[in-house]
Amino acid sequence: MVRAALPGRLSWQAATVSAVREETPSARTLILDIPDWSGHLPGQHLDLRLTAEDGYSAQRSYSIASDWPGDGPVEITIQRLDDGEVSPYLTDVVQAGDQIELRGPIGGWFVWRAAQPVPVLLVAGGSGIVPLMSMIRDRGRRRARQPFRLIYSVRTPQDACYADELRRRVRDDPGLDVHFVYTRKAPDGWPAPPKRIDVATLNSHGWPPDFAPDVFVCGPTAFVETAADILVALGHDPKKVRTERFGGK
Ligand SMILES: Cc1cc2nc3c(=O)[nH]c(=O)nc-3n(C[C@H](O)[C@H](O)[C@H](O)COP(=O)(O)OP(=O)(O)OC[C@H]3O[C@@H](n4cnc5c(N)ncnc54)[C@H](O)[C@@H]3O)c2cc1C
């Protein structure tokens, strides 16, 4: 079955943007109708290709934010980089009804499988929340018992994607814990000044290494490398620390 699905995953196909949702002032979710979607696992991504009238084309990868209940649309969330080639087009220009080319799902390593019984630690920097949100949504839909902890680093409270949904999920689900790290501006009354993710954060808000959690770290390359190095220094098994680097410094 996996083999049969492979040619479909690697072929480019047209998808329709059925709706858009603003997540923050600089991030937007595209809700995609994909006629030949084979389904996906939480953590996988897709490749998207844009082609200009003169034939110039640009390709980028985007993680899938939605889970997969067996049918329905596929959601991706794009963080605008002001000097970027592709992301400003996706956040500012694309509209409902537009067609885009994509292929996927892609990736088999940075994937959470509900059959895995151990606790899960998710560590997100900025748009690195996207594939981790798919894992949180998948766990919620399945009513899975594995406890999840998310540490989510954002510049300011306004930059947090899915903030209302995360609040609601934490309120309704004692097995999900979310801790924010603010790097530039914290909310009024926040107990700590803005700071980058550090040993104390991962030590206090992650799972102890003795619990042997599955760890997923995602975000800009420098963020991922810093967080993964700290986790390994704290005693986590490097084989259990899965990373996805989105690029940049
Ligand atoms: C597997 C995978 C999944 C991804 N999933 C997502 C996702 O869900 N949402 C999302 O918004 N992006 C995601 N990305 C990043 C995405 O593919 C693009 O790299 C990003 O949108 C920037 O493209 P651009 O054309 O706008 O910028 P570019 O023109 O490619 O780059 C502009 C400048 O920004 C820097 N830069 C590139 N990427 C980043 C970054 N991630 N952070 C900081 N600086 C950067 C470059 O070094 C360059 O200086 C993913 C990347 C990978 C590899």
The ligand as an SDF file (V2000), in Angstrom:
LIG
                    3D

 53 58  0  0  0  0  0  0  0  0999 V2000
   10.6600   20.5280    5.8040 C   0  0  0  0  0  0  0  0  0  0  0  0
   10.3500   22.0060    5.8780 C   0  0  0  0  0  0  0  0  0  0  0  0
    9.1250   22.4230    6.3440 C   0  0  0  0  0  0  0  0  0  0  0  0
    8.8290   23.7930    6.4140 C   0  0  0  0  0  0  0  0  0  0  0  0
    7.6160   24.1750    6.9170 N   0  0  0  0  0  0  0  0  0  0  0  0
    7.3110   25.4970    7.0210 C   0  0  0  0  0  0  0  0  0  0  0  0
    6.0630   25.9140    7.5710 C   0  0  0  0  0  0  0  0  0  0  0  0
    5.2380   25.1020    7.9780 O   0  0  0  0  0  0  0  0  0  0  0  0
    5.8110   27.2480    7.6310 N   0  0  0  0  0  0  0  0  0  0  0  0
    6.7160   28.1890    7.2010 C   0  0  0  0  0  0  0  0  0  0  0  0
    6.4230   29.4010    7.2620 O   0  0  0  0  0  0  0  0  0  0  0  0
    7.9230   27.8110    6.6810 N   0  0  0  0  0  0  0  0  0  0  0  0
    8.2270   26.4960    6.5710 C   0  0  0  0  0  0  0  0  0  0  0  0
    9.4370   26.1130    6.0280 N   0  0  0  0  0  0  0  0  0  0  0  0
   10.3240   27.1570    5.4580 C   0  0  0  0  0  0  0  0  0  0  0  0
    9.9040   27.4100    3.9960 C   0  0  0  0  0  0  0  0  0  0  0  0
   10.2100   26.2770    3.1890 O   0  0  0  0  0  0  0  0  0  0  0  0
   10.6370   28.5960    3.3690 C   0  0  0  0  0  0  0  0  0  0  0  0
   12.0100   28.4130    3.5300 O   0  0  0  0  0  0  0  0  0  0  0  0
   10.2060   29.9190    3.9780 C   0  0  0  0  0  0  0  0  0  0  0  0
    8.8180   30.1410    3.7220 O   0  0  0  0  0  0  0  0  0  0  0  0
   11.0260   31.0720    3.3810 C   0  0  0  0  0  0  0  0  0  0  0  0
   10.8460   31.0820    1.9910 O   0  0  0  0  0  0  0  0  0  0  0  0
   10.9880   32.4590    1.2070 P   0  0  0  0  0  0  0  0  0  0  0  0
   11.0120   32.1240   -0.2570 O   0  0  0  0  0  0  0  0  0  0  0  0
    9.9620   33.4530    1.6580 O   0  0  0  0  0  0  0  0  0  0  0  0
   12.3900   33.0220    1.6970 O   0  0  0  0  0  0  0  0  0  0  0  0
   13.7840   32.9230    0.9040 P   0  0  0  0  0  0  0  0  0  0  0  0
   13.7420   33.8760   -0.2710 O   0  0  0  0  0  0  0  0  0  0  0  0
   14.0950   31.4880    0.6180 O   0  0  0  0  0  0  0  0  0  0  0  0
   14.8010   33.4340    2.0220 O   0  0  0  0  0  0  0  0  0  0  0  0
   14.8160   34.8100    2.4370 C   0  0  0  0  0  0  0  0  0  0  0  0
   15.7560   34.9980    3.6200 C   0  0  0  0  0  0  0  0  0  0  0  0
   15.2060   34.3640    4.7930 O   0  0  0  0  0  0  0  0  0  0  0  0
   16.0960   33.3740    5.3100 C   0  0  0  0  0  0  0  0  0  0  0  0
   15.2460   32.2400    5.7160 N   0  0  0  0  0  0  0  0  0  0  0  0
   14.7700   31.2390    4.9350 C   0  0  0  0  0  0  0  0  0  0  0  0
   13.9900   30.4120    5.6580 N   0  0  0  0  0  0  0  0  0  0  0  0
   13.9650   30.9090    6.9110 C   0  0  0  0  0  0  0  0  0  0  0  0
   13.3330   30.5090    8.1240 C   0  0  0  0  0  0  0  0  0  0  0  0
   12.5490   29.4090    8.1890 N   0  0  0  0  0  0  0  0  0  0  0  0
   13.5190   31.2710    9.2200 N   0  0  0  0  0  0  0  0  0  0  0  0
   14.2710   32.3770    9.1880 C   0  0  0  0  0  0  0  0  0  0  0  0
   14.9080   32.8050    8.0700 N   0  0  0  0  0  0  0  0  0  0  0  0
   14.7630   32.0830    6.9580 C   0  0  0  0  0  0  0  0  0  0  0  0
   17.0190   33.0270    4.1700 C   0  0  0  0  0  0  0  0  0  0  0  0
   18.2620   32.5690    4.6660 O   0  0  0  0  0  0  0  0  0  0  0  0
   17.1190   34.3590    3.4390 C   0  0  0  0  0  0  0  0  0  0  0  0
   18.0510   35.2180    4.0760 O   0  0  0  0  0  0  0  0  0  0  0  0
    9.7790   24.7560    5.9700 C   0  0  0  0  0  0  0  0  0  0  0  0
   11.0290   24.3240    5.5070 C   0  0  0  0  0  0  0  0  0  0  0  0
   11.3140   22.9810    5.4570 C   0  0  0  0  0  0  0  0  0  0  0  0
   12.6700   22.5480    4.9470 C   0  0  0  0  0  0  0  0  0  0  0  0
  1  2  1  0
  2  3  1  0
  2 52  2  0
  3  4  2  0
  4  5  1  0
  4 50  1  0
  5  6  2  0
  6  7  1  0
  6 13  1  0
  7  8  2  0
  7  9  1  0
  9 10  1  0
 10 11  2  0
 10 12  1  0
 12 13  2  0
 13 14  1  0
 14 15  1  0
 14 50  1  0
 15 16  1  0
 16 17  1  0
 16 18  1  0
 18 19  1  0
 18 20  1  0
 20 21  1  0
 20 22  1  0
 22 23  1  0
 23 24  1  0
 24 25  2  0
 24 26  1  0
 24 27  1  0
 27 28  1  0
 28 29  2  0
 28 30  1  0
 28 31  1  0
 31 32  1  0
 32 33  1  0
 33 34  1  0
 33 48  1  0
 34 35  1  0
 35 36  1  0
 35 46  1  0
 36 37  1  0
 36 45  1  0
 37 38  2  0
 38 39  1  0
 39 40  1  0
 39 45  2  0
 40 41  1  0
 40 42  2  0
 42 43  1  0
 43 44  2  0
 44 45  1  0
 46 47  1  0
 46 48  1  0
 48 49  1  0
 50 51  2  0
 51 52  1  0
 52 53  1  0
M  END
$$$$
